Amino acid sequence: MSVDVIGVQEYSSIAAGVLALDAVVKAAPVAVLAARVVTPGKLVLLFTGDVASVAASLAAGREAGAETLLDELFIPNLHPRVIPAIRAVVAVREWDALGIIEGLSVAAGIEAADAAAKEAEVEIPEIRLSGGMGGKSTVKLMGPLRDVQAAVRAGTARVQAGGRLCRQVVIPRPHPDIRSFVLPAAPEEDGPWS
């Protein structure tokens, strides 16, 4: 399934998140991409559909989850490299420069990746969402140094404006010995959610 519209909501309560999930799917014809419990006891929803349906479902989830809604994201024209990087580790050709954007939420990681990919011609080998990372996300960007720097600046600016940036780094010419630690050869058991 091609995804170019995405809605993301993060709830501090699992119970309220499930209530919101029900409201999201009842509000409009959307497809749920993920509904995951992540550390520290949050429920994260990712869903897609047409622009009007995703907007309506976001509003319904917001109302149902009320004060437990921690973060929300709506991107009506998602970059095509984002979903593959969320689903699994994507093979990269370039090993010239490595950029990492660390966000304080799942939505921050997806938003940073989208902004970065729209800014410069970079590869996104992996977007890791929460799991055992205390509710954080990381986006890895690869490509020529100038492109990686531009992409990291764009992604960082987008999430920093909302106070959801933890840290960002750019490593020119990363040492080949770290590649297997930074970019696993195959997706881990729970993929980007681990």
C-alpha positions as CSV (number, residue, x, y, z in Angstrom):
1,M,0.0,0.0,0.0
2,S,1.3,3.4,-1.0
3,V,1.0,5.9,1.9
4,D,1.2,9.6,1.2
5,V,-1.1,10.9,3.9
6,I,-0.4,10.0,7.6
7,G,-1.9,10.7,10.9
8,V,-0.1,10.0,14.2
9,Q,-1.3,10.3,17.7
10,E,0.5,9.4,21.0
11,Y,-1.5,8.9,24.2
12,S,-0.1,8.8,27.8
13,S,-2.8,6.3,28.7
14,I,-3.2,2.9,27.0
15,A,-6.9,2.7,27.9
16,A,-7.6,6.2,26.6
17,G,-5.5,5.4,23.5
18,V,-7.7,2.4,22.7
19,L,-10.8,4.5,23.2
20,A,-9.3,7.0,20.7
21,L,-8.4,4.2,18.3
22,D,-12.0,3.2,18.2
23,A,-13.1,6.8,17.6
24,V,-10.4,7.2,14.8
25,V,-11.7,4.2,12.8
26,K,-15.4,5.0,13.4
27,A,-14.9,8.7,12.2
28,A,-13.8,8.0,8.7
29,P,-12.5,5.3,6.3
30,V,-8.9,5.1,7.4
31,A,-6.4,2.2,7.4
32,V,-4.6,1.7,10.7
33,L,-0.9,1.2,10.0
34,A,0.0,0.6,13.7
35,A,-1.4,0.7,17.1
36,R,1.4,0.0,19.5
37,V,2.1,0.2,23.2
38,V,5.5,1.8,23.7
39,T,7.7,2.7,26.6
40,P,6.8,4.3,29.1
41,G,3.3,2.9,28.8
42,K,2.0,5.0,25.9
43,L,-0.2,4.0,23.0
44,V,0.8,5.2,19.5
45,L,-1.5,5.2,16.5
46,L,-0.5,5.6,12.9
47,F,-3.1,5.6,10.2
48,T,-3.7,6.7,6.6
49,G,-6.4,7.4,4.1
50,D,-7.4,10.4,2.0
51,V,-6.7,13.9,3.4
52,A,-10.2,14.6,4.7
53,S,-10.6,11.2,6.3
54,V,-7.3,11.4,8.2
55,A,-8.1,14.9,9.3
56,A,-11.6,13.8,10.6
57,S,-10.1,10.8,12.3
58,L,-7.4,12.9,14.0
59,A,-10.2,15.2,15.4
60,A,-12.1,12.2,16.6
61,G,-9.1,10.7,18.3
62,R,-8.2,14.1,19.9
63,E,-11.7,14.4,21.3
64,A,-11.8,10.8,22.6
65,G,-8.3,10.9,24.1
66,A,-8.7,14.4,25.5
67,E,-6.1,15.3,28.1
68,T,-4.1,12.0,27.5
69,L,-3.0,13.1,24.0
70,L,0.7,13.8,24.2
71,D,1.6,14.4,20.6
72,E,0.0,14.5,17.2
73,L,1.1,14.7,13.6
74,F,-0.7,15.2,10.3
75,I,1.2,15.1,7.0
76,P,-1.0,15.3,3.9
77,N,2.0,14.8,1.5
78,L,4.4,12.3,3.2
79,H,7.7,11.7,1.4
80,P,7.7,8.2,-0.1
81,R,11.0,7.2,1.7
82,V,9.4,7.6,5.2
83,I,7.1,4.5,5.4
84,P,9.7,2.0,4.0
85,A,12.2,3.3,6.7
86,I,9.6,2.8,9.4
87,R,8.7,-0.7,8.3
88,A,12.3,-2.1,8.1
89,V,15.9,-1.3,7.7
90,V,16.5,0.0,4.1
91,A,19.7,-0.9,2.4
92,V,21.9,2.1,1.6
93,R,24.5,2.6,-1.1
94,E,26.2,5.7,0.3
95,W,28.5,5.6,3.4
96,D,29.8,9.1,3.0
97,A,28.1,10.8,5.9
98,L,25.7,9.7,8.6
99,G,23.1,12.0,10.2
100,I,21.0,11.1,13.2
101,I,18.0,13.1,14.5
102,E,16.8,12.0,17.9
103,G,13.3,13.1,18.8
104,L,11.4,13.0,22.0
105,S,8.3,11.3,20.5
106,V,7.3,9.0,17.7
107,A,5.6,11.8,15.9
108,A,8.8,13.9,16.1
109,G,10.8,11.2,14.3
110,I,8.3,10.8,11.5
111,E,8.1,14.6,11.1
112,A,11.9,15.0,11.1
113,A,12.3,12.3,8.5
114,D,9.7,13.8,6.2
115,A,11.2,17.3,6.4
116,A,14.8,15.9,5.9
117,A,13.8,13.9,2.9
118,K,12.0,16.8,1.3
119,E,15.0,19.1,1.9
120,A,17.8,17.0,0.3
121,E,18.5,13.9,-1.7
122,V,19.3,11.5,1.2
123,E,18.6,7.9,2.0
124,I,16.7,7.0,5.1
125,P,17.9,3.6,6.1
126,E,16.0,3.5,9.4
127,I,13.4,5.2,11.5
128,R,13.2,3.7,15.0
129,L,10.1,4.5,17.0
130,S,10.0,4.3,20.8
131,G,9.9,0.6,21.8
132,G,12.5,0.4,24.6
133,M,13.8,3.9,24.1
134,G,11.6,5.8,26.6
135,G,9.2,7.1,24.0
136,K,11.9,8.6,21.8
137,S,12.6,8.1,18.1
138,T,15.7,8.2,15.9
139,V,16.0,8.9,12.2
140,K,19.2,7.8,10.3
141,L,20.1,9.7,7.1
142,M,22.8,8.7,4.7
143,G,24.3,10.4,1.6
144,P,26.9,13.0,0.6
145,L,27.9,15.2,3.5
146,R,26.4,18.4,2.1
147,D,23.0,16.7,1.6
148,V,23.1,15.0,5.0
149,Q,23.9,18.4,6.7
150,A,21.0,20.1,4.9
151,A,18.6,17.2,5.7
152,V,19.5,17.2,9.3
153,R,19.1,21.0,9.6
154,A,15.6,20.8,8.0
155,G,14.5,17.8,10.2
156,T,15.9,19.4,13.3
157,A,14.3,22.7,12.7
158,R,10.9,21.1,12.2
159,V,10.9,19.3,15.5
160,Q,12.9,21.8,17.5
161,A,10.1,24.4,16.9
162,G,7.7,22.2,18.8
163,G,10.2,21.4,21.6
164,R,10.5,17.8,20.6
165,L,14.2,17.6,19.7
166,C,16.6,15.6,21.9
167,R,19.8,15.8,19.8
168,Q,21.2,15.7,16.3
169,V,24.6,14.7,14.9
170,V,26.3,14.5,11.6
171,I,29.3,12.2,11.2
172,P,31.4,12.8,8.1
173,R,33.0,9.6,6.7
174,P,31.9,7.3,9.5
175,H,34.4,4.5,10.2
176,P,33.5,1.3,8.4
177,D,33.7,-0.7,11.7
178,I,30.6,1.0,13.1
179,R,28.4,0.2,10.1
180,S,27.1,-3.1,11.5
181,F,26.2,-1.4,14.8
182,V,24.5,1.6,13.2
183,L,22.8,-0.2,10.3
184,P,22.0,-3.9,11.0
185,A,22.1,-6.2,8.0
186,A,18.5,-7.3,8.6
187,P,15.5,-5.9,10.5
188,E,15.4,-6.9,14.2
189,E,12.5,-9.0,15.4
190,D,10.3,-6.1,16.3
191,G,11.7,-3.8,13.6
192,P,11.6,-0.1,14.2
193,W,9.6,-0.5,17.4
194,S,12.3,-2.2,19.4
